[in-house]
């Protein structure tokens, strides 16, 4: 079966992802900038979810080169995820067009220590800082050496569907040593092409823009800068549609191999 991870940024998104059939959640906030570390209150809510939750650890928007103070923030956010009992963390860092091997080695060791202290392994995902690397195949080998279980990638392009040759190459290179989690711009309409690469884990936001007519209160919030006019939300129907497409693809494969 293909695993479906849905990226959510609020409590309503958590509920929609679960109801739609997600297998795993990536928890964050500020989806409009690719996601940031979620607040403690949302972490606490996510800890009660009936499916595994992996928390994005990213302290600010922009690039992924971190100074010593920011590195300490990354470690503290890992601690928060571990203390909440979440199943995994999603981290990444770069330096000079490649993965920041030194910092990532420190962080992966920190994750391991936190898991050991709590008696359970904390899953490790390398996030799309990977896509900022100049040499993706080389970065994949670094990720394997560092002990990551999976790498979230769009194949070095803004949308995964535009990087099928690279995704295929990465999947073959991984050869079972690390999972390729394909993400960015994936939905029920294009996931079939992604699945044809052989990749077995899919990441999607399944989001939609609210089309509800704004109320007077909404308009006032926008006027004061407390909300914008293009609010995105996790759409349970889109989660279900993607889940259905993944299941259909799996059944087709089974039928083809068992005539």
C-alpha positions as CSV (number, residue, x, y, z in Angstrom):
1,X,0.0,0.0,0.0
2,X,1.1,3.6,-0.7
3,X,1.4,5.7,2.4
4,X,-0.3,9.1,2.4
5,X,1.1,11.8,4.6
6,X,-1.0,15.0,4.8
7,X,0.6,18.3,5.8
8,X,-1.6,20.3,8.1
9,X,-1.3,23.7,9.9
10,X,-4.2,23.8,12.4
11,X,-6.5,21.6,14.5
12,X,-9.2,21.6,11.8
13,X,-6.6,20.3,9.3
14,X,-5.8,17.5,11.7
15,X,-9.4,16.4,11.8
16,X,-9.8,16.6,8.0
17,X,-6.6,14.6,7.4
18,X,-7.7,11.8,9.7
19,X,-11.3,11.7,8.4
20,X,-10.1,11.6,4.8
21,X,-7.9,8.6,5.3
22,X,-4.3,9.9,5.8
23,X,-1.8,7.4,7.2
24,X,0.4,10.0,8.7
25,X,0.4,13.8,9.5
26,X,3.2,16.3,9.1
27,X,2.4,19.0,11.6
28,X,3.4,22.6,11.1
29,X,2.1,26.2,10.9
30,X,2.5,28.9,8.2
31,X,1.9,26.7,5.2
32,X,2.0,29.7,3.0
33,X,5.8,29.8,3.4
34,X,6.3,26.1,3.3
35,X,5.7,25.4,6.9
36,X,7.2,26.4,10.2
37,X,7.5,24.8,13.7
38,X,4.0,24.7,15.2
39,X,3.0,26.2,18.5
40,X,2.9,24.2,21.7
41,X,-0.9,24.3,21.9
42,X,-1.2,22.7,18.4
43,X,1.5,20.1,19.3
44,X,-0.6,19.1,22.3
45,X,-3.7,18.7,20.2
46,X,-1.8,16.7,17.6
47,X,-0.4,14.3,20.3
48,X,-4.0,13.0,20.7
49,X,-4.4,12.1,17.0
50,X,-5.1,8.4,16.1
51,X,-2.4,8.3,13.5
52,X,1.3,9.0,13.6
53,X,2.3,12.7,13.7
54,X,5.7,14.0,12.5
55,X,6.5,17.6,13.4
56,X,8.2,20.0,11.1
57,X,11.2,21.7,12.9
58,X,11.9,25.0,11.0
59,X,12.2,28.1,13.2
60,X,11.8,30.7,10.4
61,X,11.0,31.3,6.8
62,X,13.6,31.6,4.1
63,X,16.7,29.4,3.6
64,X,18.1,26.6,5.6
65,X,21.5,27.8,6.7
66,X,21.4,28.2,10.5
67,X,23.7,30.0,12.9
68,X,24.5,28.7,16.4
69,X,21.5,30.4,18.1
70,X,19.1,28.9,15.5
71,X,20.7,25.5,15.8
72,X,19.8,25.6,19.5
73,X,16.2,26.5,18.6
74,X,16.1,23.5,16.3
75,X,17.2,21.2,19.2
76,X,14.7,22.8,21.6
77,X,11.9,22.2,19.1
78,X,13.0,18.6,18.8
79,X,12.7,18.3,22.6
80,X,9.2,19.7,22.4
81,X,8.1,17.0,19.9
82,X,9.7,14.3,21.9
83,X,8.2,15.4,25.2
84,X,4.7,15.5,23.5
85,X,5.2,11.9,22.4
86,X,5.0,12.6,18.7
87,X,6.1,9.8,16.4
88,X,8.7,11.8,14.4
89,X,10.4,15.0,13.5
90,X,11.1,16.6,10.1
91,X,14.4,18.5,9.9
92,X,16.9,19.8,7.4
93,X,19.8,22.2,7.0
94,X,22.1,23.3,4.2
95,X,25.5,24.9,3.9
96,X,27.0,26.1,0.6
97,X,24.7,24.2,-1.7
98,X,24.8,20.9,0.1
99,X,23.4,19.4,3.2
100,X,25.0,20.8,6.4
101,X,26.4,17.4,7.5
102,X,27.9,18.7,10.8
103,X,24.7,20.3,12.0
104,X,22.5,17.5,10.8
105,X,24.8,14.9,12.5
106,X,24.3,16.8,15.8
107,X,20.6,17.0,15.4
108,X,20.1,13.4,14.4
109,X,22.1,12.3,17.4
110,X,20.0,14.6,19.6
111,X,16.8,13.0,18.2
112,X,18.3,9.6,18.9
113,X,19.1,10.6,22.5
114,X,15.6,12.0,23.0
115,X,14.0,8.7,21.8
116,X,16.3,6.6,23.9
117,X,15.4,8.7,27.0
118,X,11.7,8.1,26.3
119,X,11.9,4.5,25.4
120,X,10.8,4.8,21.8
121,X,12.4,5.5,18.4
122,X,11.6,8.9,16.9
123,X,11.3,8.7,13.2
124,X,13.5,11.0,11.2
125,X,12.5,12.8,7.9
126,X,14.8,15.1,5.9
127,X,12.6,17.9,4.6
128,X,12.8,19.9,1.4
129,X,16.0,21.7,2.3
130,X,17.1,18.6,0.3
131,X,15.7,20.3,-2.9
132,X,18.0,23.3,-2.4
133,X,21.1,21.1,-2.8
134,X,23.1,21.4,-6.0
135,X,23.7,17.7,-6.3
136,X,20.6,15.7,-5.2
137,X,22.1,12.2,-5.7
138,X,25.1,13.2,-3.5
139,X,22.7,14.7,-0.9
140,X,20.8,11.5,-0.9
141,X,23.9,9.5,0.1
142,X,24.6,12.0,2.9
143,X,21.0,11.5,4.1
144,X,21.5,7.7,4.2
145,X,24.8,8.1,6.0
146,X,23.2,10.4,8.6
147,X,20.5,7.8,9.4
148,X,17.4,9.5,8.0
149,X,14.5,7.1,7.3
150,X,13.0,9.2,4.5
151,X,13.6,12.3,2.5
152,X,10.7,14.6,1.4
153,X,11.5,15.9,-2.0
154,X,10.0,17.3,-5.2
155,X,13.0,16.2,-7.2
156,X,14.6,19.6,-7.2
157,X,11.7,21.3,-8.9
158,X,8.9,23.4,-7.4
159,X,6.4,20.7,-8.3
160,X,7.0,17.0,-8.1
161,X,5.2,16.3,-11.3
162,X,7.8,18.3,-13.2
163,X,10.7,16.2,-11.8
164,X,9.7,12.6,-12.7
165,X,13.1,11.6,-14.1
166,X,14.9,12.8,-11.0
167,X,12.4,11.2,-8.6
168,X,12.8,8.0,-10.5
169,X,16.6,8.2,-10.3
170,X,16.4,9.0,-6.5
171,X,14.0,6.1,-5.9
172,X,16.3,3.7,-7.7
173,X,19.4,5.0,-6.0
174,X,17.7,4.7,-2.6
175,X,17.3,1.0,-3.2
176,X,15.4,0.4,0.1
177,X,18.1,2.1,2.2
178,X,15.9,5.2,2.6
179,X,12.3,6.1,1.6
180,X,11.6,8.7,-1.0
181,X,8.6,10.8,0.1
182,X,7.4,12.7,-2.9
183,X,5.7,16.0,-2.3
184,X,4.7,19.4,-3.6
185,X,1.8,20.0,-5.9
186,X,0.5,16.4,-5.7
187,X,-3.2,15.6,-5.9
188,X,-5.5,13.0,-7.2
189,X,-5.2,14.2,-10.8
190,X,-1.4,13.7,-11.1
191,X,-0.4,11.3,-8.4
192,X,-0.6,8.3,-10.9
193,X,2.5,9.6,-12.7
194,X,4.3,9.9,-9.4
195,X,3.4,6.3,-8.4
196,X,4.7,5.0,-11.7
197,X,8.2,6.0,-10.5
198,X,7.9,3.2,-7.9
199,X,7.8,5.7,-5.0
200,X,5.7,4.3,-2.1
201,X,5.1,7.4,0.1
202,X,3.2,10.5,-1.0
203,X,3.1,13.9,0.8
204,X,0.3,16.4,0.1
205,X,-1.5,19.4,1.7
206,X,-4.8,18.5,0.1
207,X,-5.7,22.2,0.6
208,X,-8.3,24.4,-1.0
209,X,-9.0,28.1,-1.0
210,X,-12.1,29.1,0.9
211,X,-14.9,30.3,-1.4
212,X,-17.3,31.3,1.3
213,X,-18.5,34.9,0.9
214,X,-16.7,37.0,3.5
215,X,-18.7,38.4,6.4
216,X,-18.4,41.9,7.7
217,X,-16.3,40.5,10.5
218,X,-14.0,38.8,7.9
219,X,-13.6,42.1,6.0
220,X,-12.7,44.0,9.1
221,X,-10.1,41.4,10.1
222,X,-8.6,41.7,6.6
223,X,-8.6,45.5,6.9
224,X,-6.6,45.4,10.1
225,X,-4.2,42.8,8.7
226,X,-5.3,39.9,10.9
227,X,-6.4,37.8,8.0
228,X,-5.9,37.7,4.2
229,X,-8.3,37.1,1.4
230,X,-7.1,33.7,0.2
231,X,-7.4,31.5,3.3
232,X,-6.4,27.9,2.6
233,X,-7.7,25.0,4.5
234,X,-7.2,21.2,4.5
235,X,-10.1,19.8,2.4
236,X,-11.3,16.4,3.6
237,X,-12.8,15.8,0.1
238,X,-9.3,16.2,-1.5
239,X,-7.8,13.9,1.1
240,X,-10.4,11.3,0.3
241,X,-9.9,11.7,-3.4
242,X,-6.2,11.2,-3.1
243,X,-6.6,8.3,-0.8
244,X,-9.0,6.7,-3.2
245,X,-6.6,7.2,-6.1
246,X,-3.7,5.6,-4.2
247,X,-5.9,2.6,-3.2
248,X,-7.1,2.2,-6.8
249,X,-3.5,2.2,-8.1
250,X,-2.6,-0.4,-5.6
251,X,-5.5,-2.7,-6.6
252,X,-4.6,-2.3,-10.3
253,X,-1.1,-3.4,-9.5
254,X,-2.3,-6.4,-7.6
255,X,-4.6,-7.4,-10.4
256,X,-1.8,-7.0,-12.9
257,X,0.5,-9.3,-10.9
258,X,-2.2,-11.8,-10.1
259,X,-4.1,-12.5,-13.3
